[in-house]
Amino acid sequence: MSKAKEHITVFEHEILRHDKGEKRITQDQLKALQNYYGEGIPYYSLCHNGVQFNEFVGAIQIGNTPIEVLPKADKNQKTVDEENKWRNILIDMLRAVGSFDLKTPSHSNLKIKPNNILDLYFELFIKEIEYLYHSGLVKQYRKAESNLTALKGSLQFTRHLQINLTHQERFYVRHTIYDVEHKIHFIIYKTLRLLKQININASLHSRIGNLLLNFPEMPDIKVSENTFNKIIYNRKTQAYSKALEISRLILLQYHPDLSKGRDHVLALMFDMNKLWEQFVYVSLRKQKADAVSITAQTSKYFWKPVNGSRTTIRPDIVINKDQENCIVLDTKWKNLNGKNPSPEDLRQMYVYHEYFGAKKVALVYPGDETNKIGGIYIDPFTNKETTMECNVITIAVESAIKKWQIQIGKDFNKLIQFPLK
């Protein structure tokens, strides 16, 4: 196993270049990122001699060099302490929304100190496979054709005559075998072999080697999105769901370097806008009363063309206490820095007011401290204030995630003045 050349940590929207800056990538690494960008990935944009990261966070590994991209929603300087703080916040947010939710009894505290998100996902996968292997690998029925000394299954007469003309003691048959050689294990074995190639965490290397030594050797298969979509879980195979979910992330996001064979790219990146939306939704759900319903991504038809499908609008979160008390929330992962929301966001909230009959609407941002700014929509004909308001809410970031989630519920009770409890 080769060691990592360097661990690079940046924050979202930061620029990483090869010709200047405290943190740099090599020209070969930049070329690998440029080639990867050409496949239509949204994680960063190209700039002069470098790349600028977008609102996606996580990790991109180029060859043996991991680039960690962390979120940031405050104005503090980008120090090592800030890196550790936001790395822990990102991991805990992913845990809170279920991205690290292990459904098998293998769940326990992770043993390694993660350098980035890739390390965590690698160990999660390894723990799952260790548990599944020690529990006993699931067997399935499969069709096979073999040249046997006993008549078993159906005789394939044409093929039998071709190969057994001088071996009358044999039978070429099609029969059913009940063993561990099936698609699920093909995928897992392929993932283990890939991890052995790309893992740079020394504490995981021996565990991967032990699994490959003990896991039955499986044939190599080509894997696509359709491969995973065709998997149907049953009572026996449901335990494999988390492992296969991680396999999907790793195998489909791995892009080998076909030219030089050393600058392979693996990306596990998460859209912070979606993660923030899920985190706020999950946090509010934890604090809600029985009489309150909180739903995510509720759709309503908005426009219908003469020919074709209707267009829908879909706010992030809708809170209902009864038919007359509705609040619509749209979450935005950005720091306003004291500025007003964009006109586009305010127009969007106006539409939610109309189509959902909302009593209140609010844009929800992360920030250095919790506060609310009230805003009133203006009547287009009289230029006077209406009764329709759009709140702008910033939620202070807490390093302790459980405390943060409780605080989010309390903040909404106080700021929106529409008790969840």
C-alpha positions in Angstrom: 0.0 0.0 0.0 1.4 3.4 -1.0 1.1 6.3 1.5 -0.7 9.5 1.0 1.5 12.2 -0.5 -0.4 15.0 1.2 -3.7 15.7 2.8 -5.3 18.9 1.5 -8.2 20.6 3.3 -10.1 23.5 1.9 -13.5 25.1 2.6 -16.4 25.4 0.2 -16.0 28.1 -2.5 -12.2 28.2 -2.0 -9.8 28.2 -4.9 -7.1 25.5 -5.3 -4.4 26.2 -7.8 -1.1 24.5 -8.9 0.9 27.7 -9.4 0.3 29.7 -6.2 -1.3 29.6 -2.8 -0.4 28.0 0.5 -2.2 24.8 -0.5 -1.4 23.6 -4.0 -2.1 20.7 -6.3 0.2 19.4 -9.0 -0.3 19.9 -12.7 -1.1 16.2 -13.1 -3.8 16.5 -10.3 -5.2 19.6 -12.0 -5.4 17.7 -15.3 -7.2 14.9 -13.6 -9.7 17.3 -12.1 -10.2 19.0 -15.5 -10.9 15.6 -17.1 -13.3 14.7 -14.3 -15.0 18.1 -14.7 -15.6 17.3 -18.4 -17.9 14.5 -17.3 -20.4 17.0 -16.1 -19.8 17.0 -12.4 -21.0 20.0 -10.3 -18.6 19.9 -7.4 -16.3 22.7 -8.6 -15.8 25.0 -11.6 -12.6 25.5 -13.5 -10.5 28.7 -13.1 -7.1 29.9 -14.3 -4.6 27.2 -13.3 -6.9 25.7 -10.7 -10.4 24.9 -9.6 -13.0 26.7 -7.4 -15.2 24.5 -5.2 -18.9 25.1 -5.1 -21.5 24.3 -2.4 -20.6 20.6 -2.4 -18.5 19.2 0.5 -16.9 15.9 1.3 -13.8 14.4 -0.2 -12.1 14.0 -3.6 -9.2 11.6 -3.8 -6.8 11.9 -6.7 -4.4 9.0 -6.8 -3.1 8.9 -3.2 -3.9 12.6 -2.4 -7.2 13.3 -0.7 -8.7 16.7 -1.0 -11.2 17.4 1.8 -13.8 20.1 1.2 -15.5 21.4 4.4 -18.6 23.6 4.9 -18.3 27.0 6.5 -21.0 29.4 7.7 -19.2 31.9 9.9 -16.6 34.6 9.4 -13.8 33.0 11.6 -10.4 32.6 10.1 -9.6 29.4 8.4 -7.4 27.8 11.0 -6.7 24.1 11.9 -9.1 24.4 14.8 -11.8 25.7 12.4 -11.1 22.7 10.1 -11.5 20.3 13.0 -14.7 22.1 14.1 -16.3 22.0 10.6 -15.2 18.5 9.9 -16.9 17.2 13.0 -20.0 19.3 12.2 -20.2 17.8 8.7 -19.9 14.3 10.0 -22.4 14.8 12.7 -24.9 16.4 10.2 -24.5 13.4 8.0 -25.2 11.1 10.9 -28.2 13.2 11.9 -29.9 12.8 8.5 -29.1 9.1 8.3 -26.2 9.0 6.0 -24.2 6.9 8.6 -27.3 5.1 9.9 -26.3 1.4 10.2 -29.3 -0.9 10.3 -27.4 -4.0 11.3 -26.2 -5.0 14.8 -22.7 -4.1 13.6 -23.2 -0.5 14.7 -20.7 0.7 17.3 -18.3 3.6 17.6 -15.9 3.8 14.7 -12.4 2.7 15.6 -10.3 5.0 13.4 -9.7 8.7 13.6 -11.0 9.9 10.2 -8.9 12.2 8.0 -11.9 12.8 5.8 -15.3 11.5 4.8 -13.8 8.8 2.6 -12.2 7.2 5.6 -15.5 7.1 7.4 -17.4 5.5 4.5 -14.6 3.0 4.0 -14.7 1.9 7.6 -18.5 1.7 7.6 -18.3 -0.6 4.6 -15.7 -2.7 6.2 -17.7 -3.0 9.4 -20.8 -4.1 7.5 -18.9 -6.7 5.5 -17.2 -8.0 8.6 -20.5 -8.4 10.3 -22.2 -10.0 7.3 -19.3 -12.5 6.8 -19.3 -13.6 10.5 -23.1 -13.9 10.4 -22.9 -16.2 7.4 -23.1 -15.1 3.7 -26.5 -15.4 2.2 -26.9 -18.1 -0.5 -29.2 -17.9 -3.5 -30.3 -20.2 -6.3 -28.7 -19.7 -9.7 -28.8 -21.5 -13.0 -25.6 -23.2 -14.3 -24.5 -25.5 -17.0 -21.9 -28.2 -16.2 -20.5 -31.4 -17.6 -21.2 -33.9 -14.7 -20.8 -37.6 -14.1 -24.5 -37.8 -12.9 -27.7 -36.8 -14.7 -28.8 -33.7 -12.7 -31.3 -31.2 -14.0 -32.1 -31.1 -17.8 -29.8 -32.6 -20.4 -28.6 -30.1 -23.0 -28.7 -32.6 -25.8 -26.9 -30.7 -28.6 -24.1 -29.6 -26.3 -23.9 -33.0 -24.8 -23.3 -34.6 -28.2 -20.6 -32.1 -29.0 -18.4 -32.6 -26.0 -19.3 -36.1 -24.7 -19.1 -38.2 -27.9 -16.2 -40.1 -26.4 -17.2 -39.7 -22.8 -20.4 -41.6 -22.4 -20.1 -41.5 -18.6 -20.7 -37.8 -18.6 -23.8 -35.6 -19.0 -23.9 -31.9 -20.1 -26.8 -30.5 -18.1 -28.4 -27.3 -17.0 -29.1 -27.4 -13.3 -29.7 -25.2 -10.2 -27.0 -24.4 -7.7 -27.6 -23.0 -4.2 -24.5 -21.1 -3.1 -23.0 -17.7 -2.3 -22.1 -16.9 -5.9 -24.6 -14.2 -6.9 -24.8 -10.5 -7.9 -24.8 -9.0 -4.4 -21.5 -10.7 -3.6 -20.1 -9.8 -7.0 -20.6 -6.1 -6.1 -19.2 -6.5 -2.6 -16.1 -8.3 -3.8 -15.5 -5.7 -6.5 -15.8 -2.9 -3.9 -13.3 -4.7 -1.6 -10.8 -5.0 -4.4 -11.2 -1.3 -5.2 -10.7 -0.4 -1.6 -7.5 -2.3 -1.5 -6.3 -0.3 -4.4 -7.3 3.2 -3.3 -7.3 3.1 0.5 -4.5 5.2 2.1 -5.5 4.8 5.7 -3.0 2.4 7.3 -5.5 1.4 10.1 -7.9 0.0 7.5 -5.4 -1.8 5.3 -5.1 -5.1 7.2 -8.9 -5.3 7.7 -9.4 -5.0 3.9 -6.7 -7.6 3.3 -8.3 -10.0 5.8 -11.7 -9.7 4.2 -10.3 -10.3 0.7 -8.4 -13.4 2.1 -11.5 -14.9 3.6 -14.3 -13.7 1.3 -15.0 -16.1 -1.6 -13.5 -15.0 -4.8 -16.1 -13.7 -7.2 -16.1 -13.0 -10.9 -15.6 -9.4 -12.0 -18.7 -7.6 -13.4 -19.4 -4.2 -14.9 -21.3 -2.1 -12.6 -23.7 0.8 -13.5 -26.6 2.6 -11.8 -28.9 0.0 -13.4 -27.0 -2.8 -11.6 -28.0 -1.5 -8.2 -31.6 -0.5 -9.3 -32.3 -4.2 -10.3 -31.4 -5.5 -6.8 -34.6 -6.7 -5.0 -34.2 -7.1 -1.3 -35.9 -9.9 0.7 -35.9 -11.0 4.3 -32.5 -12.6 3.9 -30.7 -9.9 1.9 -32.1 -6.8 3.6 -29.1 -6.9 5.9 -26.9 -6.1 2.8 -28.7 -2.8 2.1 -26.3 -0.5 3.8 -23.2 -2.2 2.4 -24.7 -2.0 -1.1 -25.6 1.7 -0.6 -21.9 2.4 0.2 -20.8 0.3 -2.7 -23.0 2.3 -5.0 -21.4 5.5 -3.8 -17.8 4.2 -4.2 -18.1 2.2 -7.4 -20.2 4.8 -9.3 -18.1 7.7 -8.2 -14.7 6.1 -9.0 -13.2 7.3 -12.3 -10.0 5.5 -13.2 -7.1 7.3 -15.0 -6.9 5.4 -18.2 -4.0 7.3 -19.6 -1.3 7.2 -16.9 -3.0 4.8 -14.5 -2.0 6.7 -11.3 -4.3 9.8 -11.0 -7.6 7.9 -10.4 -10.4 10.1 -9.0 -12.9 9.1 -6.4 -15.4 11.7 -5.1 -17.9 11.4 -2.2 -19.4 14.9 -2.2 -22.6 16.2 -0.7 -24.7 19.2 -1.7 -24.8 21.4 1.4 -28.1 23.0 0.4 -29.7 19.6 0.5 -27.9 18.5 3.6 -28.9 21.7 5.4 -32.5 21.2 4.3 -32.6 17.6 5.6 -30.9 18.6 8.8 -33.4 21.4 9.6 -36.3 19.1 8.7 -35.0 16.2 10.9 -34.3 18.6 13.8 -37.8 20.1 13.6 -39.4 16.7 13.4 -37.7 15.7 16.6 -39.3 18.7 18.4 -42.8 18.6 16.9 -46.0 18.0 18.8 -48.6 15.4 17.8 -51.0 18.0 16.5 -48.4 19.5 14.1 -47.4 18.0 10.8 -44.1 18.7 9.2 -43.5 17.6 5.6 -40.6 17.9 3.2 -40.7 18.6 -0.5 -44.5 19.0 -0.7 -45.5 19.6 -4.4 -48.3 21.6 -5.9 -49.1 22.2 -9.6 -48.0 25.6 -10.7 -48.4 25.9 -14.5 -49.8 23.8 -17.3 -48.7 24.1 -20.9 -51.0 23.6 -23.8 -49.2 20.4 -24.6 -46.9 18.5 -22.1 -46.6 18.0 -18.4 -47.6 20.3 -15.7 -45.0 22.2 -13.7 -44.9 22.0 -9.9 -43.5 24.1 -7.1 -41.9 22.4 -4.1 -40.9 24.2 -1.0 -38.4 22.6 1.3 -40.5 22.3 4.5 -44.2 22.8 5.2 -45.5 23.0 8.8 -49.2 22.7 9.4 -51.0 22.9 12.7 -54.5 23.2 11.2 -55.9 24.5 7.9 -55.5 28.1 9.0 -52.0 27.8 10.4 -49.4 27.0 7.7 -45.8 28.0 7.6 -43.5 27.4 4.6 -39.8 27.3 5.0 -37.1 27.3 2.4 -33.6 26.5 3.6 -30.5 28.2 2.0 -26.9 27.2 2.9 -25.2 30.5 2.7 -24.1 33.3 4.9 -26.0 36.5 4.2 -23.3 38.6 5.9 -25.9 41.2 6.9 -27.3 41.6 3.3 -30.8 41.1 2.1 -31.9 37.8 0.5 -31.8 37.7 -3.3 -34.8 39.0 -5.2 -35.2 35.5 -6.7 -35.6 33.9 -3.2 -38.1 36.6 -2.1 -40.2 36.1 -5.2 -40.1 32.4 -4.7 -41.4 32.8 -1.1 -44.2 35.1 -2.4 -45.4 32.3 -4.6 -45.4 29.9 -1.7 -47.6 32.4 0.2 -50.1 32.3 -2.5 -50.2 28.7 -3.5 -50.0 27.2 0.0 -52.2 29.8 1.8 -49.3 30.2 4.2 -49.7 32.3 7.3 -46.0 32.9 7.3 -43.1 32.0 5.1 -39.4 32.1 6.0 -36.0 31.8 4.5 -33.7 29.8 6.8 -29.9 30.4 6.8 -27.0 29.3 9.0 -25.2 32.1 10.8 -23.0 33.3 13.6 -26.0 34.0 15.9 -29.8 33.3 15.9 -32.0 36.2 14.8 -35.0 37.0 12.7 -35.6 39.9 10.3 -39.2 40.5 9.4 -40.1 41.7 5.9 -43.5 42.8 4.4 -44.5 42.3 0.8 -45.7 45.4 -1.0 -49.0 45.6 -2.9 -48.1 46.2 -6.6 -51.1 48.5 -7.2 -51.2 50.7 -4.1 -47.5 50.4 -3.1 -48.7 49.9 0.5 -47.7 47.1 2.8 -49.7 44.0 2.7 -50.4 41.4 5.5 -48.1 39.0 3.8 -44.6 38.8 5.4 -41.5 36.9 4.7 -39.1 36.2 7.6 -35.4 35.8 7.2 -34.1 33.5 10.0 -30.5 32.8 10.7 -29.7 29.8 13.0 -26.5 29.9 15.0 -24.2 27.0 14.4 -23.5 24.7 17.4 -20.6 22.3 17.5 -22.7 19.8 19.6 -25.2 18.5 17.1 -27.8 17.2 19.6 -27.8 20.5 21.4 -28.0 22.3 18.0 -31.0 20.3 17.0 -32.8 21.1 20.3 -31.9 24.7 19.9 -33.3 24.8 16.3 -36.7 23.7 17.7 -36.6 26.3 20.4 -35.5 29.0 18.0 -38.4 28.3 15.7 -40.8 28.3 18.6 -39.6 31.7 19.5 -38.8 33.3 16.2 -41.8 32.2 14.2 -44.2 32.5 17.1 -46.0 29.4 16.0 -45.2 26.8 18.7 -44.3 23.3 17.4 -45.3 22.1 20.9 
